[in-house]
Amino acid sequence: MTLRVLLDANVLYPAALRSLFMDLGVLGVIDIHWTDQIQDEWTRNLLSHRPDLGETKLRRTRYLMNRALDGANLSGYGPLIQHLELPDPDDRHVLAAAIHGQVELVVTQNLRDFPATILAKYSIRAIHPDELLCTLMQTHPSQLAQALEAQQARYRNPPVTSAELRDMLRQQGASLFAQALTELNC
């Protein structure tokens, strides 16, 4: 059975990390989900830091993401939000979507915002993307290699070496994963 995960905005924001998770979803390694609200958050934050990307380009990225992973976008979780408590009330929509979507993991770089004691009530666990990638390296090595190859192949102008891709992933929060790839000479 494929692992059902909800990607938080901070996992979708960095392009290399988003791309790798998308490839893993397309390959069926993990069953990826998000919401319009999560999509709005990462695109809004990215545009505030990189206005040169333009709203049109990010709308197209979102469209392509939804097309590539039909059914990934969750809705109908709104009524749950008001009944949830988290350290950051602005993250309640993420937990509500995870509950409604019956996901096993919330993939986030902000683990402190999703305490294990609260998530355990719903049989959900928060996991850092770096930890999940390291786990997938153990459980699905060939599919992970395939996803990395696909990602690297998309960088054409300019091309990106394996070492450069590892460095991008390291900078975007997947340092243990990048180190493991280096040790494997990938």
N, C-alpha and C positions, 0 to 999 in steps of 0.2 A: 504494500500500500504506500502511495506517495505521501510524503510529508506536506501537510497544509500549513502555509505560512502567510502572515500579513507583514508586508514591508512598510516600515515607518518612513516618513518623509526624509529623514536624515540618511536613509539608505538609498533612496531614489535620487536625491540631490546630486551626489557626485557621479559624473558620467560613467567612469570606468566601472565603478561598483554596480550602478544601475544596469549597465550593459551586461555584465557578467551574470547577475541574477536573472535578467531577462533571458539570456541564452540557456541558463539552467532550467528555467520555466518552460521554454520552448522545447527543450530536450526531454521534458517530463521528469526530471530529477526531483524537482519540488513543484508543488502546486501553489503558485504565487497569487496573492490577493492584495488589493489596495482599495481605496475609496476615492470619490471625487474630492473630498475634503483633504485627504492626504496628498492627492495630485496637486490640488490648489496650493497647498502649503509649500511643497518643494519647488514648484514652478515660480511662485511668488518670491520665495527666498533667492532662488537662482537669478531671477530677473533683477532683483535689488542689488546683487553683486556683479552681475554680468548683463547690463542692459543691451550690450552689443548683440546678444543672442537673439533678441527680439521675441515678442509675444507670439508671433505667427509661427516661428520655428518650434517653440516649445509646445504650442497647441498641436502641431503636426507630430511631435515626439509622443505626446499623450495619445493621440489618435492611433499611431502605429503600435504603441504598447497595448492599447485595448484591442486592436485588431489581431495582434500576434498571440495574445492570451485571452481569447474570448471567454468571458465568465470571470475574469480576474477582478473586475470592478464590483465591489459589494455595495449594496444599498439596503435600506429598510432597517437600519440599526438605530436610527434617531431616538426612538422612545426609550432605549436603554440608557442613554447618556446621563440623564438626570439622576439616575439611581446609583451611579458609580462614584467611588471616591478614589482619587489618586493624588500623589504629592503635587502634581501640576494639573489643575482642573482642565487646562487646555488639551490634555492628552486623553481625556475620558472618551472622546470619539473614537480613538484608536482601539481602546479596550472594548468599547461597545461593538465596533465592527468585528473584532476578533471573536467575541462571544457569539454574535449573530451569525458570523460566517463559519463557526465551528472550526477555527484554526487551532493548531497545536502550539505554534510559536509566533510571538511577535518579534520580528527581527528589527532591532533598534540599536543605535549607538548610545542611547541614553538609558541605560539599564536602571539607574537610580529612580527614574520616573515611573518604573513599572515594577514595584516590589513583589518579590516572589510570594509573600504571604497573601497578598490581595489576588494575584493572578491564579494561585493554586485553587482558590474557591471555584474557579471556572475551568479547571484542568488545562490551563494555558501557562506557558512559560515564556519569559523574555530571554532572548539570546542576542549576543553581539554578532554582527555579520562576520567578523573575523573568526569567531568560534564556529559558526555554522559552516563557513567555507572550509575550515580545517577538518571538521567532521565529515563533510562531503568528500574531501580529498581521500579520506580513509574508506568511506562506504561506496563511492561512485567515482573512482579514479579515472576511468576511461572517458566517462561523460564530462567530467570536469576538464580534462585535457582537451576534449572536443570543443567545449564552450570557450576555453581560453584561445584556442586556435581560431575559432570563428571571430572572436572579439579582435584579436590581433590582425586578422585579415581585413577587417573593416577600416583600419587605419591605413589609408593609402597616400594621403597628401598632408603631411609627410608620413611615410611608413614608420612603424614602431617596432623596435626589437622586443624580444621576450623580457630582457632586463628592464627596458623602459616601461613596459606594461606592468611588471612586478613593482617598479618604483611608483607608478601611478596608484596602484592598489594600496601600496604601503602608505602613501600620503593621504589616501581616502579612508583610512581606518582599518585596513586589513594587513597589519604589519606581521602578525604571526603566520598568516597564510603566505604572504610574500616571502618570508624567511624560509618557510617549508618548501616553497617552489624553488628558491635559490639552492637549497640543500639537495634537492632532487635534480638540479640542473635543468629545470623546465623554463 
